[in-house]
Amino acid sequence: MAQERPAYLRIAEHLREQIRTGGYPPGSRLPTMSVLSAANGVSEIVIRHAIALLRGEGLVETRRGGGTVVRVRPPARRVAMDRYRVETTHNDEAPPSTSFTHDQRITWNEYRLDKAYSRVRADEGLAELFELPLKTVLLRRRFVFYARGEPQQISVNYLPWDIVAGTPVADPDREPWPGGTPAQLAYLGHPASRVEEAVRSRMPTPEEAETLRMTAGVPVMAITRRMLSGNRVLEVCRDIVIPADRVILDYAIDL
């Protein structure tokens, strides 16, 4: 004889279905704990377990004094494989832009970048990605990208110190730089000829979730990127971190 499912799972399933079908639209409040408890003939502890499950799935959020609210999902932005052409074809006479401002459909004035620079030595993973000896000196740059005042992504990228030392590219006060990293590599005399990306999903670290103002239960897309000029790897991002509910990755292959 099949064992009956725990009550909190059945209640969570019912609420989940109501949320997905619009019974509880984004921004609406779920019934109170006491109302749900009475309606389902269970204790409030069972209801708390059900709500915790939905919160862990990123479907609801609990606000102090405001009850449990169906989470409003931000509109996802579509990111195409050819996005870097915006930067490699940047025209100095056109308004300043990067692939990020293009993706977000924002003006330069609506774009903000927090940055932190440091010199590091390549660990085993970075040395492999760069195809350089272990402990090669690199410039590490950590960026937080904002659109209209809201943090949208984190990027930690690395450049060989021997090509950026003493140049404006190593100066954080020069950021944001119109045309982004491709424009910087071109400025250094090494225009990017190839971009490689590897995409995986994972749960955010506590620091990432706090920085990007994420709700519980939402994973991130973590993109490892390499930019090459000819056969030489001149930039590695490890990683570009974007909340998974804010982005759709579009891929097209011409056959």
NORDA-V100554 format. One line per field, one symbol per residue. ss: DSSP state (@ for helix, = for strand, . for the rest). phi: phi as a letter, one per 40 degrees, with the letter a starting at -180 (. if undefined). A space follows every 50 residues. Layout:
ss->???
phi->???
This chain:
ss->......@@@@@@@@@@@@@@........=...@@@@@@@@...@@@@@@@ @@@@@@...====...====......====@@@@@@@@..........@@ @@@@...@@@===========..@@@@@@@......===========..= ==========@@@@...@@@.@@@.....@@@@@@@@......======= ===..@@@@@@.......===========..============@@@==== .....
phi->.ccccdcccccccccdcccccgcbcdgcccdcdccccccbgbcccccccc cccccccgcbbbbcgbgbbcccccccccbccccccdccbdbcccddaacc ccccfbccccbbbcaabacbbcccccccccgbcdgdcbcbbbbbcbbfgb cbabbbbbbcccbbdgbcccbcccccbdggddccccdcgbccbabbbbba bacccdccccccfcccgbcbcbbcbbbbbgcbcbabbabcbbdccbabcc bbbcb
